[in-house]
Amino acid sequence: MRHELILHHYPMSPFAEKARLLLGAKGLAWRSVIIPSVMPKPDVLALTGGYRKTPLLQIGADVYCDTALMARVLEARQPTPSLYPASAPLAAPLAQWADYTLFWLAATVAMQPAGAAAILPNPTPETVKAFRSDRAAFTAGMARPTLADATVQLQAALAALDAQLARGTPWLLGAERSIADFSVAHCLWFVRRAGPVAEILAPHAALNAWLDSMLAIGHGTHQDLASSEAVAMAAAAGGHAPTTVQPGLGFEPGQAVTVAAVDYGTDPVAGTLVGLGPESVTIARRDERAGAVHVHFPRQGFQIRKEQSA
Ligand SMILES: N[C@@H](CCC(=O)N[C@@H](CS)C(=O)NCC(=O)O)C(=O)O
């Protein structure tokens, strides 16, 4: 049975906007589960075992963490138009720069007080404070840019992106749209929503025209789903996408491991290794409500550690 695509997300999340645009570009129908933007997130953790970042892609009892992996999953499900065209070999590395570097510049600039007031859905002093303290814990230990650093570094990035597009190609890496376009677009989508702060985009005509084209892709067809129903769908799925542990990558199938992001939101997820390759790692775990779940992560940006078996 081919399970539905379920995106767990919330409206103001930039990485969720990346996933929504990817679904729109691939023309895939999906179910929309709105999750909390701050902890606690009991239904998310039932599915992931600890990973709390937004968004998640659920397909039956398979849970895909991180938009870099989601893009690969959507590509496999609907190969055309490709997110990794042969004409753009730098698409994945440029996307990674955008997701890791440009994102924090954009988020820091957009979430300064004047921007946060436009972005947060209900910006009372209490909700702003709660949001900021949630994100302080989420990014503890990470060297986040200061507003002064982020502003000047974002301006330099915007000028470079604008100059690249002003050479006359419709997409960042040429005639074909690639994953890099999506990773840059979600960052600038967030800045555009930041009220007066969006002015920082104004000098860049080619970049603004390109962003208009990216956002015109839209989100495709989707229907709402309650998160409790999504958890029940995982429990009822009865099977997982096939995975194998490739030899020579340092781990054995069936090993007890933890997998954690290395940048921020580094909560480890514990389970049994059932899949490993150069692009992804998959662990099996059991949850009281979600049942036997396979949680998938990209290999880039994540650390696998061997644990003592229980
Ligand atoms: N590398 C991750 C980054 C995801 C991320 O940082 N998402 C932000 C929202 S845009 C987040 O998780 N914020 C905290 C939360 O939603 O709990 C990806 O590509 O999915």
The ligand as a Gaussian input file, in Angstrom:
#p B3LYP/6-31G(d) Opt

LIG

0 1
 N       18.173000      21.337000       8.959000
 C       16.777000      21.349000       9.357000
 C       16.436000      22.688000      10.004000
 C       15.036000      22.769000      10.539000
 C       14.831000      23.946000      11.497000
 O       15.779000      24.540000      12.022000
 N       13.561000      24.300000      11.725000
 C       13.217000      25.320000      12.671000
 C       11.931000      26.019000      12.213000
 S       12.138000      26.830000      10.687000
 C       12.888000      24.674000      13.989000
 O       12.935000      23.468000      14.101000
 N       12.551000      25.457000      15.007000
 C       12.220000      24.918000      16.292000
 C       10.905000      24.207000      16.315000
 O       10.105000      24.285000      15.363000
 O       10.648000      23.545000      17.309000
 C       15.910000      21.063000       8.126000
 O       16.385000      21.222000       6.995000
 O       14.776000      20.605000       8.288000

